Structures are given as structure tokens and as C-alpha cells.
Amino acid sequence: MTKKQWQYLLLLPALLLVLTGCGSSSDDDDEDDLSAQCPTTSTITDADEVLTEIVYTSVNETADPNESLSETQAISLNNIVTGNLSWPSGQVCSDCDDFYSISSLTEGYEIEIELTAASGTNFDLLLHDGSSYSETSFDSTSNEKITYIVPSGVSSITLLVQSAITGSSGEYTLTVTSYDAATPITPSTSELNGKITDASSGDVLQGASIQLRACGEKTSDVLASDTSDASGNYNIDITTGTYTAEVSLDGYTSEFTTIALTADEDSIKNFPLNEQLAAGETRIVLSWGATPSDLDSHIQVPKATTGTTEISYRNRSEEGTALDVDDAGGFGPETITISTANTGTYTYWVQDYSNKGSTTSTALANSGAEVKVYNEDGLAKTFTVPSGAGNKWNVFTMNGDTGAITTVNTIE
């Protein structure tokens, strides 16, 4: 009998399409190691904040004379100028001064001027503000630098690149930078939406809160939030980046997960919430991505008398253990609840039913599957599917008397 026939026979509930947030915790930690999932670069979190991009324009020294304050070559901020000076050894200077003018300056702008040349050359860099050479750099090296803040009353400056000694000739590069004059970049935005449901029943949850914070943070300022509607749906618009999401509702265990949002794209993240458990209860929630379409939860249960029994879609309830939700359409969740634990060892695994005939498939390893184990205290363990080929993920074992969980986390 096929699985579908089993499902019709057992009158399974409607399939759920639920997707958990990206990222996962170590399988040996009691709660998510959120910081480990965050990118090394920071995310812009204020929608009004902007980055600046320096877009340089390349300029070559012209053939026209630019050898005096009255004969300058006009350039702009954020220009990279390539020029050449010539003072042959033992001869009179023939081209040892190059003048460049920058106009239409704004008071308060900070300008960085850097002169670089080949090793062994010796060029000086000077800045004339209309009345005098107010800034100079004579370091006797192949690299000179001036930082200048435009004062009140100054709207233009002239830069002088000068051969410092007889015999100092060659090509140079003059870079003029002002972040104040850079092109502003408005951060891209992303839309995050999805559905919040009860992990054990599949029912939608109204009034659940989802809050986004800086990645790795659980208690810092909330950057964006929403509350699920009567259909369990939520929707958030936020600057593109990576965030920590907290999903909560009275009577349920709060969920924390890392969510990476792609620029100008919608992201769907569905959340199954676990209702708080009574003493002695354990709940196992499996979730994954769109493919493979059918992952199955299995648990071997010790009987109260002798022997064991297996709980899955074929045998949904026995010995105080039940498969609450089964999903064959992708995403999950598949949920198993142990209401009363027997003495002995419980063994839990996930089967890739979509690729059950292949032991070389990597679909399970690439599914993004995650298993969360809850008890009366909340989230006890999180397991992430490891890499490897195979259609069976051996996840963990549990001591029925103590509730102690032992990690297995292998694929075969």
C-alpha cells in the first residue's frame, strides 16, 4: 500500500505548508547560537540611514600648460588623476610643476588628497586656498597625503604636484576623495511574510507576534514587527539584511531564528509554534524547505511491557506517543508528541520518502531540514541535517526515564 493510500485510510488532516526561518543552531546546544549565524558585515537597520558610494572618475593630465596658479587643469572631487613630471638630472626643470584646480566646494566638506608615485621618486604635494599654500606635504617619500576641511569663504582650491629634487621624474597618481560629495545609496528593502501555526494541530494562530532585531540579539531594540491576523498571516517590510526573529504567543514557546533577507525580493517564512508542555511531555517538530516534498518522522518507542513499536504515518498513535501532524507537500511540520514516556530508549529518525529508493541521493542533506525537541521547560535541542548522501537521517536517542537526549546526527 502506498503512503497516499495509508493517509486516506487513516483520515489524515489537510497538509500544511510551513517554512521555518533560515539558519539553525548547533545540535549540541540547548538554544540557538544566533551570533554564529550572523554575517561579519553589519546590516543597515534604519530605513532613513544611507550609505555613500565613492565613484571615482579617471582623468589624465592634459597636454595644455598647467604649470602655474594662473594656468591650472580643472578636476573634480572624487577624481583619480594620472600625470607626469620631468626634471632630468643635471638639466633645467622643464616640467616640474603641475597645477590642478577644484571649484564649487561646499563649506565643511572633508577632502583627502593623496599623491603616489613609483618608489624612489620624490614629489611634493601642496594645497593653495586662494591666498596661500595653507596645506603642504613634504615627506621625501613616494607617498604624500593632505586632509583638508573646506572653511567658510573658500569655494575653490588649487593642488600643486611638484618635483622635489633634481632628477626626480616620472608618473604619479593624484587621488582626490570627499565622502561628503559621494553618491548616496538608499538601502534596498525586502518583504518578509508567512503564516504562524500550532505545531501539533496545524491550526493557524491569530495574535502571534513576530519581531525582528539585529542579528544575534534577543533583547535589543525591535527594528520591525507585526502580529498574525485571523488567517495566521503576517507581513513585514524592512531594509535588506540578516536579522534575528522572535515569534511568540501566550501559552507557546517563543521561537528565535536567524533570517537572511535578499535585496528587493519577497521571503516566505512560516513558523510552527509549540504549545507549552506539561511535566513529562516531549514534542519533536520537523521542518524543512520546499524539496523534497515528503520527509517523514519516525520514532521507535519502547513498550511498557516488552519490545518496541514504531510511530510514523503508518502507525500514528501507540504507547503514549502520537504523530500529530504529517506533511507530504514540502516544508512541514511533522510533529510527534510523547505524552507519557516508557522506560527504555526512544530512537528518532527522518526518512526521505520522496527518494526512498536511493541511498546516493543528497536531497535530504540539501533540504534545510531542522528538528526541534521541546519539553516542559521549552526548547531542549535543535538539530540541523548534516551533509552526506542517503535517505535516512538518524537524529537522536532519548532516555525514557530521564529525558536525556543523545545526539546521533548522521545520514545513511
C-alpha positions in Angstrom: 0.0 0.0 0.0 1.3 3.4 -0.9 1.8 6.2 1.6 -1.0 8.2 0.0 -3.3 5.2 0.5 -2.3 5.0 4.1 -3.0 8.6 4.5 -6.5 8.3 3.1 -7.1 5.2 5.2 -6.1 6.9 8.4 -8.0 10.2 7.5 -5.0 12.4 7.8 -5.7 16.2 8.2 -5.1 18.7 5.4 -1.5 19.2 4.6 0.3 22.2 5.9 2.8 24.4 4.1 5.1 25.7 6.9 8.6 27.0 6.4 10.9 27.9 9.3 13.4 30.7 9.2 16.8 30.2 7.7 19.7 29.3 10.0 19.9 26.8 12.7 21.7 26.1 16.0 24.4 23.6 16.9 22.9 20.2 17.6 24.7 20.2 20.9 23.4 23.5 22.3 20.2 23.9 24.3 19.3 27.0 22.4 20.2 28.6 19.1 23.7 30.0 18.8 22.4 33.0 16.9 25.6 35.0 16.7 27.4 32.2 14.9 24.8 32.6 12.1 25.3 36.3 11.5 27.4 37.8 8.7 30.6 39.6 9.6 29.4 42.8 8.0 26.8 44.9 9.7 23.3 45.4 8.4 21.8 48.8 8.0 18.7 48.7 10.1 17.4 52.3 9.9 15.3 52.8 6.8 16.4 56.5 6.8 20.1 55.8 7.0 22.1 55.8 3.8 25.4 54.5 2.7 27.8 56.6 0.5 29.5 55.2 -2.5 32.7 56.7 -3.9 32.6 56.6 -7.6 35.9 57.9 -9.0 36.4 59.4 -12.4 39.7 58.8 -14.1 41.5 61.8 -15.5 44.7 62.2 -17.5 47.0 65.3 -17.3 46.2 67.3 -20.4 48.8 68.5 -23.0 47.9 72.1 -22.2 50.2 74.0 -19.8 49.2 73.6 -16.2 52.4 74.9 -14.7 51.2 78.0 -12.7 48.4 79.2 -10.5 47.0 81.1 -13.5 47.1 78.1 -15.8 45.5 75.2 -13.9 43.8 72.0 -15.1 40.3 71.7 -13.7 39.4 68.5 -12.0 36.6 67.5 -9.6 36.2 65.8 -6.3 36.5 62.0 -6.4 38.8 62.1 -9.3 41.9 60.0 -9.9 44.4 61.9 -12.0 47.4 60.4 -13.8 50.2 62.8 -14.6 53.9 63.0 -15.3 56.7 65.3 -14.1 60.1 65.7 -15.7 63.2 67.2 -14.1 66.1 65.4 -15.9 69.3 65.1 -13.9 71.7 67.9 -14.4 69.3 69.9 -16.6 67.0 72.9 -16.0 63.5 72.0 -14.8 61.3 71.6 -17.9 58.0 70.2 -16.4 58.4 70.0 -12.7 55.2 71.7 -11.5 51.6 70.6 -12.2 48.6 72.6 -11.0 45.0 71.3 -10.6 42.0 73.4 -9.6 38.8 72.2 -7.9 35.9 74.7 -7.7 32.3 74.8 -6.4 33.4 73.5 -3.0 31.0 73.3 0.0 31.9 74.6 3.4 32.6 71.8 5.9 33.4 69.1 3.2 36.4 67.0 4.3 38.7 66.3 1.3 41.5 63.8 1.2 44.2 64.3 -1.4 46.8 61.5 -1.8 49.8 61.5 -4.2 51.5 58.3 -5.0 54.4 57.6 -7.4 57.0 54.9 -8.1 59.4 54.0 -5.4 62.5 56.3 -5.5 60.7 59.3 -6.8 60.4 62.4 -4.6 57.4 64.6 -5.3 55.8 67.2 -3.0 52.0 67.9 -2.6 50.8 71.4 -1.8 47.3 73.0 -1.5 46.6 76.6 -2.3 43.4 78.0 -0.8 43.3 81.3 -2.8 45.6 83.3 -0.5 48.5 81.0 0.4 49.7 77.4 0.4 47.7 76.5 3.5 48.5 72.8 3.4 51.7 71.1 2.4 53.1 67.6 2.4 56.9 67.2 2.2 57.7 63.7 3.4 60.6 62.9 1.0 58.8 59.7 0.0 56.8 58.3 -2.9 53.5 58.9 -1.0 52.2 62.3 0.2 48.8 63.0 1.8 46.8 66.1 2.8 43.4 66.2 4.6 41.6 69.4 4.2 38.2 70.7 5.6 36.8 73.4 3.5 36.5 76.6 5.7 34.0 79.4 5.4 34.7 81.7 2.5 36.6 79.2 0.4 34.9 77.8 -2.7 37.9 76.6 -4.7 41.4 75.3 -4.1 44.5 74.5 -6.3 46.6 71.5 -5.9 50.3 71.5 -6.8 52.3 68.4 -7.6 56.0 69.4 -7.6 59.3 67.6 -8.3 61.2 67.9 -5.1 64.8 67.5 -6.3 66.8 67.4 -9.5 66.4 64.0 -11.2 63.0 63.2 -9.6 60.9 62.4 -12.7 58.2 60.0 -13.6 54.5 59.2 -13.5 52.3 59.9 -10.5 48.7 59.4 -9.4 46.7 62.1 -7.6 43.5 60.9 -5.8 41.0 63.4 -4.6 38.3 62.0 -2.3 35.4 63.5 -0.5 32.8 61.2 1.2 30.6 64.3 1.5 30.4 64.5 -2.3 29.8 60.8 -2.7 26.7 59.3 -4.3 24.1 58.4 -1.7 22.8 54.9 -1.8 19.4 54.2 -0.3 19.4 50.7 1.3 17.3 48.1 -0.6 14.3 46.7 1.1 12.8 43.3 1.5 9.3 41.9 2.3 9.0 39.1 4.8 5.7 37.3 5.1 4.4 34.0 6.1 2.0 32.0 8.4 2.1 31.1 12.1 0.5 27.9 13.1 0.2 25.5 16.0 2.9 22.8 15.6 0.8 20.0 17.0 -2.5 20.7 15.3 -1.7 22.7 12.2 -4.3 25.3 13.2 -3.5 28.9 12.3 -2.6 31.2 15.2 -4.0 34.7 15.4 -2.3 37.4 17.5 1.1 35.9 17.4 3.9 38.5 17.5 6.9 38.4 15.2 9.7 40.9 16.0 13.0 41.4 14.1 16.1 42.6 15.9 19.8 43.0 14.9 21.3 39.6 14.0 22.4 37.7 17.1 20.3 39.8 19.5 17.4 38.6 21.6 16.7 41.6 23.8 17.9 44.7 21.8 15.6 47.3 20.2 12.9 45.8 17.9 13.6 47.0 14.3 10.3 45.8 12.8 7.3 43.8 13.9 3.9 42.5 13.0 1.0 40.4 14.5 -0.6 37.5 12.8 -4.1 38.0 11.5 -7.1 35.8 11.6 -5.6 33.6 8.9 -2.3 33.4 10.8 -0.5 35.6 8.3 2.0 38.4 8.9 3.9 40.8 6.7 7.0 43.0 7.4 8.8 45.4 5.2 12.4 46.1 6.3 15.8 47.0 5.0 17.6 44.1 3.4 19.9 42.2 5.7 20.2 39.4 8.3 18.1 39.6 11.4 17.1 37.6 14.5 13.3 36.9 14.5 11.4 36.2 17.7 8.0 34.7 17.3 5.8 34.5 20.4 2.3 33.9 21.7 0.9 33.4 25.2 0.9 29.7 26.0 3.5 28.9 23.4 7.3 28.6 23.5 8.9 31.6 21.9 10.9 30.8 18.8 14.2 32.6 17.9 15.7 32.1 14.4 18.1 33.9 12.0 16.5 35.2 8.8 18.6 36.4 5.8 16.6 38.7 3.5 17.6 39.2 -0.1 17.5 42.6 -1.7 14.2 43.6 -3.4 12.8 40.0 -3.0 9.9 38.6 -1.0 10.8 36.0 1.5 8.3 33.5 2.9 9.0 32.2 6.4 6.3 30.1 8.2 6.6 29.4 11.9 5.1 26.4 13.7 4.8 27.3 17.4 4.9 24.7 20.2 2.3 24.9 22.9 3.8 24.8 26.3 4.0 21.2 27.5 3.0 19.6 30.8 5.6 17.9 33.0 6.9 14.7 31.4 5.8 15.5 27.9 8.2 15.8 24.9 7.4 17.1 21.5 9.5 16.7 18.3 9.0 19.1 15.4 10.5 18.5 12.0 10.5 21.3 9.3 12.4 21.7 6.0 12.3 23.5 2.7 10.2 23.1 -0.5 12.1 20.0 -1.6 12.0 17.1 -1.2 8.2 17.2 -0.9 7.9 14.4 1.6 10.1 13.9 4.7 8.7 11.6 7.3 9.2 11.5 11.1 9.8 8.1 12.6 10.4 7.1 16.3 11.0 3.7 17.8 9.2 3.5 21.1 9.9 1.1 24.0 6.7 -0.7 25.1 5.6 -0.6 28.7 5.8 -4.4 28.7 8.4 -5.8 26.3 9.7 -5.0 22.9 9.3 -1.8 20.8 6.9 -0.2 18.4 7.4 2.3 15.6 5.3 5.5 15.3 5.0 7.1 11.8 2.4 7.8 9.2 1.6 4.0 9.2 1.0 3.7 12.9 0.1 7.2 14.3 -0.5 6.5 18.0 0.6 3.9 20.5 2.3 3.6 23.9 1.7 7.3 24.9 3.3 8.6 21.6 1.5 10.1 18.7 2.2 11.5 15.2 0.2 14.8 15.5 0.9 16.2 12.0 2.1 14.6 8.8 3.1 16.6 5.7 3.7 15.3 2.2 3.8 18.6 0.3 7.0 20.2 1.5 8.1 22.5 4.3 6.4 20.5 7.2 5.9 20.5 10.1 5.8 16.8 11.0 5.1 16.7 14.8 5.4 13.8 17.3 4.3 14.2 20.9 5.3 11.8 23.7 2.7 12.3 26.4 3.8 9.5 28.7 7.3 8.1 28.4 8.1 4.4 29.0 11.3 3.1 30.4 13.8 2.4 27.7 15.4 4.1 24.7 13.5 6.2 22.1 15.2 6.4 18.7 14.1 9.2 16.3 15.0 9.5 12.6 13.8 11.2 9.5 13.1 9.3 6.2 13.3 11.0 2.8 10.1 9.3 1.4 10.4 11.2 -1.9 13.7 9.5 -2.6 13.2 6.3 -0.6 14.7 4.1 -3.3 18.0 5.9 -3.5 20.9 5.7 -1.0 23.0 8.1 -3.0 20.6 11.0 -3.1 21.7 14.2 -1.5 18.2 15.7 -1.5 17.8 15.1 2.3 21.1 16.8 3.1 20.2 19.8 0.9 16.6 20.1 2.3 17.4 22.5 5.1 15.7 20.1 7.5 15.7 21.0 11.1 14.4 19.1 14.2 13.5 20.8 17.4 12.8 19.0 20.6 10.7 20.5 23.4 9.9 19.6 26.9 8.1 21.3 29.8 11.0 23.8 30.1 10.7 24.9 26.4 13.2 24.2 23.6 15.6 21.5 24.7 17.6 20.7 21.5 17.9 21.8 17.9 19.3 19.5 15.2 20.3 20.5 11.6 20.5 17.9 8.9 24.2 17.1 8.2 25.8 16.8 4.8 26.1 13.4 3.0 24.3 11.0 0.7 21.4 8.9 1.8 17.7 8.9 2.5 17.7 8.4 6.3 18.8 10.9 8.9 19.5 9.3 12.3 18.9 12.3 14.6 19.0 11.3 18.3 18.1 8.9 21.0 16.3 9.7 24.3 16.2 8.0 27.7 12.6 7.5 28.6 13.2 7.7 32.3 15.4 10.8 32.5 14.6 12.6 29.2 18.3 12.9 28.4 18.9 13.3 24.7 22.0 11.8 22.9 23.0 13.2 19.6 23.4 10.9 16.6 23.1 13.2 13.6 24.2 11.0 10.7 22.9 10.3 7.2 22.8 6.8 5.6 
